[in-house]
Amino acid sequence: MASRAKRRALGSGVPRLPGASLQHEEEELEVEDEEEDETEDGVEDSDEEEEEDDEVIDEEVNIEFEAYSISDNDHDGIKKLLQQLFLKAPVNTAELTDLLIQQNHIGSVIKQTNVSEDSDDDVDEDEIFGFISLLNLTERKGTQCAEQIKELILNSCEKSCDESTAEELDKLLNDATKPVGFLLSERFINVPPQIALPMYQQLQKELAEAHKTNKPCGKCCFYLLISKTFVEAGKTSSKKKRSSQKKDELMFANAEEEFFYEKAILKFSYSVQEEGDSCLGGRWSFDDVPMRPMRTVMLIPVDKICEIMDKLKEYLSV
C-alpha cells in the first residue's frame, strides 16, 4: 500500500455553501475555527504581569482540512475516535478499525493540510481530526466486533424501550434480506459541522459505486447510527422517556445528526454517565447547566438519506 493515501475530493470552496461540488480532485476544504485563549491567573509579581495574565486574546484561526482514503497509517487515530464513541462498552475497537481499513474503497479520514515542518504547533501531519465510514453488519455477521455492536444495541434497547420495540429492532438487525449498515462519522469536538456535508456526499458516491461493482458494503436497506448526545442533568430517565426522547431535549455533539434523528423509524437513548472517561469527555455543561452524556441510537431507511442531505444543505446555508 502506498505510504500516502489517495486524496478524496471534498468539494470546491467552503462546504457551508449549498450545493458544493464533489467532483474536483485535490481541492482543499477550509474551515474556520474560532479559538479563545484564556490566560490563567498567575502570581502577582507586578502590576504589569497581572495585566498580562488577565488579558484575553480573540484570535480567528484558519485551518485547512483535506480528506484522504483510509490507510494503515490511520489505525491509531481511528481507534481513538471509536473509543470516544464506545467508551467502556465491550466492543473490539481494534478489530473494527482493521475492518474499516481493509475496506478502504469507502470512507475517508480528515487531516490538517500544509503542516509546516517549522510550525510552532505540535501537529503530526498524519493526525486524524475525523473520519467517516460504514460497516455492513449483515455482511460482517460472525465477526466479533459486529456481534458486539449488535449485542450492545439490543441490550440497551431492552433496558430503554418497551418489549415490542426491542423485538422489532432484533428482527431488523437479523434480517439477512435487508442489510443494515453501521454508519460511523466521528470527529473531534472542535471540528465544525460544515465538514459533514461533503463527507457524507462522498460516502454516498462510494457506496453507490460499491453496490454497482458488487464490492462489500454496497447494499444497505437501513443505516444504524449511534450518536453522542447530552440531556440536562436531573431530567427524568424512565424507560418510556428514553424511548421517546424529544429532539429539543437532546443536544447532539455532531449537530448534523439531528436530521438523521428526524427521519429515524426507530430511536432511543441510553445514559453513559458511569462510563465517562475524563480524558475523553470531562464534565460537560452548556451555559453552566450540567449535562448528562448519552448515546442515541437511530435506525434510518436508506431512501431517506437524500432528504437528510437536503436538510443539511439548508442548515449550512443559513
Disulfide bonds with the S-S distance in Angstrom:
none
